[in-house]
Amino acid sequence: MINQEDLTPFAYQFDNAIIKSISQYGSIKHFRKDDIIMDIGQNLTHVPLLLKGNIKVLREDLNGSELLLYVLESGDTCSMSLTCCMAKSSSKIRAVADKDSSVIMIPNDQMTEWFHNNASWRNFILQSYQIRFNEMLETIDTLAFMKMDERLFKYLTDHVKINASETISKTHQEIAEDLNTSRVVVSRLLKQLENEGKIVLSRNKIEVIAF
């Protein structure tokens, strides 16, 4: 049984009945950075609620290249996993821990029951759908209308906002994988951004100094 004090990131979103039910039926799982939390093709039996950390949600093309759709923060859930759970279909996305993370896993049956019987849970689910939908639209707009250097700088500034830190501890290869491009391109564009006075590069670290 989960201690209700552990549910602080969700306290403002749920009423007491759901907080009590989550503590009763949920289970906490811990993941290290780069652990796969859910994978493409996996049959999902639980809905994740992110307690702490960040989770990258990715799509994969036929060649195995990944595209970052959005990043979940503390207090979020993954709407795409919700859809798969409710439809009892396999996962269409891959969720990977972007840093050490703790997740509450809610059984599908409970999620569905709460959706029909509790307004605070239903509102949370519907709002999550809207937020994730908006983020995916933003991803599509970025791909369609931004040049790679603009996409890269947006990626860096978004990362700063999510982590509340101007220092990004990622390799050029990790960034390239998130943006579905090559490490050589990322390295060249990062150097260009540094020459423009927007970032400072060091070993496996990037400091963003302009927004």
C-alpha positions in Angstrom: 0.0 0.0 0.0 1.3 3.4 -1.0 1.7 6.1 1.7 -0.7 8.9 0.8 2.1 11.4 1.6 4.0 10.0 -1.5 1.2 11.3 -3.7 1.9 15.0 -3.2 2.5 15.6 -7.0 -1.2 14.6 -7.6 -2.8 16.0 -4.4 -4.1 19.2 -6.2 -5.6 17.2 -9.0 -7.5 14.5 -7.2 -10.1 14.4 -4.5 -9.6 12.4 -1.3 -11.4 9.3 -2.6 -9.1 8.9 -5.5 -6.0 9.6 -3.4 -7.1 6.8 -1.0 -7.9 4.5 -3.9 -4.5 5.1 -5.6 -2.7 4.4 -2.3 -4.7 1.1 -2.1 -4.5 -0.2 -5.6 -1.4 1.5 -7.1 2.2 0.1 -6.9 5.4 2.2 -7.1 8.1 1.2 -9.5 11.5 2.8 -9.8 13.5 3.1 -13.1 17.0 4.1 -13.8 18.0 6.6 -16.5 17.5 5.0 -20.0 15.3 2.1 -18.6 12.4 1.3 -20.9 9.2 1.7 -19.0 6.9 0.6 -21.8 7.7 -0.6 -25.3 6.2 -0.7 -28.7 4.0 -3.8 -29.1 3.7 -4.4 -25.4 0.3 -5.3 -23.9 -0.4 -2.7 -21.3 -2.0 -3.8 -18.1 -1.3 -0.6 -16.0 -1.5 3.2 -16.4 1.6 5.1 -15.3 1.4 8.2 -13.0 4.8 9.9 -12.8 5.8 10.7 -9.2 9.3 12.1 -9.9 11.8 12.2 -12.8 11.2 12.7 -16.5 10.0 10.2 -19.1 10.5 10.5 -22.9 7.7 9.3 -25.1 9.0 8.1 -28.5 7.8 6.7 -31.8 9.8 4.4 -34.0 9.8 4.2 -37.8 10.2 1.1 -39.9 14.0 1.6 -39.9 14.2 1.7 -36.1 14.8 5.5 -35.9 13.1 7.2 -33.0 11.3 10.5 -32.8 10.7 12.3 -29.5 6.9 13.1 -29.2 6.9 14.7 -25.7 8.4 14.5 -22.2 6.4 13.7 -19.1 7.1 15.5 -15.8 6.2 14.8 -12.2 2.3 14.8 -11.9 1.8 13.7 -15.5 0.5 10.6 -17.1 0.8 9.3 -20.7 -2.4 9.7 -22.7 -1.2 7.3 -25.4 -0.9 4.5 -22.8 -4.4 5.5 -21.5 -5.8 5.0 -25.0 -4.2 1.6 -25.4 -5.3 0.5 -22.0 -8.9 1.5 -22.6 -8.9 0.0 -26.1 -7.1 -3.1 -24.8 -4.6 -2.7 -27.7 -0.8 -3.0 -27.7 1.4 0.1 -27.1 2.2 2.3 -30.1 5.0 4.2 -28.3 8.1 3.6 -26.3 8.5 5.3 -22.9 12.1 5.7 -21.6 13.3 7.2 -18.3 15.2 10.4 -19.1 16.5 10.4 -15.6 16.0 8.2 -12.5 12.2 8.1 -12.1 9.5 6.7 -9.9 6.1 5.7 -11.3 2.8 4.6 -9.8 1.2 1.9 -11.8 -2.6 1.8 -11.8 -4.4 -1.4 -13.0 -6.5 -1.0 -16.1 -9.7 -2.1 -14.4 -9.4 0.5 -11.7 -8.5 3.3 -14.2 -11.7 2.5 -16.2 -13.9 2.3 -13.1 -12.6 5.6 -11.7 -13.1 7.3 -15.1 -16.9 6.5 -14.9 -17.3 7.1 -11.2 -15.1 10.0 -10.2 -15.1 13.5 -11.6 -11.6 14.5 -10.5 -10.0 11.4 -12.1 -12.1 11.9 -15.3 -11.0 15.6 -15.5 -7.4 14.6 -15.0 -7.6 12.0 -17.8 -9.3 14.4 -20.2 -6.9 17.2 -19.5 -4.0 14.9 -20.0 -5.4 14.0 -23.5 -5.6 17.7 -24.3 -2.1 18.5 -23.1 -0.5 15.6 -24.9 -2.5 16.3 -28.1 -1.2 19.9 -28.0 2.3 18.7 -27.5 2.1 16.4 -30.4 0.8 19.2 -32.6 3.7 21.3 -31.5 6.1 18.4 -32.5 4.5 18.2 -35.9 4.8 22.0 -36.4 8.4 21.8 -35.3 9.1 19.1 -37.9 7.2 20.8 -40.7 8.2 24.4 -40.2 11.5 24.7 -38.3 15.0 24.2 -39.6 17.2 21.8 -37.7 19.1 24.5 -35.9 15.8 26.0 -34.7 14.6 22.5 -33.7 17.8 21.9 -31.8 17.7 25.2 -29.9 14.0 24.7 -29.0 14.9 21.2 -27.8 17.6 22.7 -25.5 15.3 25.5 -24.1 12.5 23.1 -23.5 14.9 20.8 -21.6 15.9 23.8 -19.4 12.2 24.6 -18.6 11.4 21.0 -17.8 14.4 20.5 -15.5 14.6 24.0 -14.1 18.3 24.0 -14.8 20.3 25.8 -17.5 22.8 22.9 -17.6 21.9 19.9 -19.8 23.8 16.7 -19.1 23.4 14.9 -22.5 25.8 13.6 -25.1 25.6 14.8 -28.7 24.5 11.2 -29.6 21.6 11.3 -27.1 20.4 14.6 -28.5 20.7 13.3 -32.1 18.6 10.3 -31.3 15.9 12.5 -29.7 15.8 14.7 -32.8 16.1 11.8 -35.3 19.2 13.1 -36.9 22.9 12.4 -36.9 25.5 13.1 -34.2 27.6 15.0 -36.7 24.8 17.3 -37.5 24.1 18.0 -33.8 27.7 18.6 -33.0 28.0 21.1 -35.9 24.9 22.9 -34.9 25.8 23.0 -31.3 29.1 24.6 -32.2 27.2 27.1 -34.3 24.9 28.0 -31.4 28.0 28.4 -29.2 29.5 30.8 -31.7 26.2 32.8 -31.7 26.6 33.1 -27.9 23.5 31.0 -27.0 25.2 28.1 -25.3 28.5 27.1 -23.7 29.8 23.6 -24.5 31.8 21.3 -22.2 32.3 17.6 -22.0 28.8 15.9 -22.0 27.3 19.2 -20.8 25.6 22.1 -22.4 24.9 25.4 -20.6 22.1 27.4 -22.2 22.8 31.2 -21.7 20.2 32.7 -24.1 16.5 32.1 -24.6 
